[in-house]
């Protein structure tokens, strides 16, 4: 049984290595489209934009269908009340997996669309004018569209746009007997430009 499992694993590894992989490195503008409620009432929240590096790996099941793992992290300042109150800052790590369909209108131009899931991890929280901020990690939906332009058989340029639907529950410590609950929708638009390699 162990020999069969080993052989199956070896064949699976060989089959993966024989398939097409792509790796991309992008510079990405992260633009939140925020909305929030604090204590059950609407509030004005302002989450800053960010510019980050992003790395992704794409595995092609066949010519058209692929899966992409997207890695990047961003830091955002958070304010409310016309920027009068600082809720400090927080870093977001939203590893995202999308399933893609690739088109081939020309030999060099290869657009694609995709959809998938992200799991957003909030970390490195700074409290600002509060005594404490507790962000809950959460799962969201990701939509994606982009295009690869191959300059030769191996290297290409890339433009990519993603919309992530991120929402988190936050407990805000203002020094009251109980923390104040808040619900924050971040929903960032990510616009990226980069380079890639096929191997």
C-alpha positions, 0 to 999 in steps of 0.5 A: 500500500505504501508503495502504491501511495508513493508511486501515485505521489510521484506520478502526481508530482511529475504530472505537475512539473510537466504542466505550464506554470506562470509567476508574476510580480506586480506593483498594486494600488489598493483602493478601499471602498469602505462603509461601516456601522458603529454600535448599529449606526452608520458611521463615516470611516476613512481607510487609506489607500496603499501601494504594495508589491504582489506575487502570484503563481498560476497553474494551468490545468489545460490551455484555458483553465487555471488556478492562481494563488495571489500573495500580498500584504498592505497597511492602512490608516483608519479614521472616523468623523471627518478624520477627527478620530484616529483608529490607528492602523492595521495590516491586511494579509488576504491570501486569495485563490482564483479559478481563471479562464484564459482567452487567446485572441492573438499569439501575444495577447492573452486576456483572462477572467477569474473568481475565487475566495480570499481569507483576510488576516488582520495583524500588527494593529496600532490603536490610535486614539482608542485603548484597543482594536480587535479585528476578526479574520474573515472569508470574502469573494474575489473577482478578477480580470486581466491580460498578459502580453507576451514579449517572447515565448517566456516573458510577458507584461501583465495588467490585472484588476481585482475586486475583493469583498472584505468585511470584518467585525471590530471590537473598539475599546474606548475605556467604557465598561464594554467594547463598542462593536463595529462592522466594517466593509473594506471592499478594495479595488486592486489595480496592478501592473507587472511582469511575469515568466512562463515555465 
